[in-house]
Amino acid sequence: MDKTLREPMTMPDPQFPIKVHRCEFDGRGQVLFNHHWHEHLEILYIVSGEASLECGSSTFTVKEGDMIVINRNELHYGLSLSDHLFYYALIADFSLLQSHSLDATEMKFITPITQNRLIFENRISGDDALASMLSIIHELEQREFGYELAVKSELYRLLTLLVRGYVATVLTLDEYARRMKNVERFAPIFKYIEEHYREDLSVELLSGMAGLSRFHFSRLFKEISGRTVTEYVNETRLNRADYLLRESPLTVSEIAAATGFNDIYYFSRTFKKYKSMAPSALRKK
């Protein structure tokens, strides 16, 4: 895995490695977090507003009441779609739930999670899951006497709901190794696109950086990101253009040029295709 995209993760209490962050953003088009990964499981709960999230090869819009699981070592990226966005981010090290003896719970569930072989679906729904999440948030914020017992209890409950209804994949060690090798190879490509989206980003250039043939690169890129190279690059540029249209005094033509579109007509067509609105209409809003 590309170490430059790894987010160092510290815990307030190393003896009880779980924490919650209150996250608030004002302004549409704001990047919540650039592509990165970490070795902890993360669960987001959207209190208000909307956002676009990428988790591995999936991209989806989330809104008030949604919960999202970000698996260990899963590349993720977020963009605000609201004037105001408020969500909680719960981050847990599952060593918190490990047993000193190798019991059935450890072998069947905890170890596969810590080895990143048990992969959860990203989107969670259901009142029971939400109740456990809110209880954990409350206990971590209030820190009343015995909160550690309550948090650990609710974390086991939440994990039970996940393994019963939201397991996406159980990987063998060989499958996991292959997936991680591909993610490691492509992580610098995602970072390069984020930093150089204004430039001409051809498949030949990017495949050369990865040391792969154009065909092999394109196939793996879509497998990992869920989009073709052109779709991904355009989406990156258009998300930046969306922000500039809302927040900057630049003209539409200047924004097109600033985000890598040399043809204003192509920019307008592409923007309308992805955003369901013409750039000029968004500017008027």
Helices and strands as residue ranges (DSSP letters): G 3-5, E 18-26, E 31-36, E 41-48, E 50-55, E 58-63, E 67-70, E 76-80, E 84-92, G 94-97, H 104-105, I 106-110, H 111-114, E 118-120, E 123-124, H 127-142, H 147-165, E 167-170, H 173-196, H 203-210, H 214-225, H 229-247, H 252-258, H 264-275, H 279-284
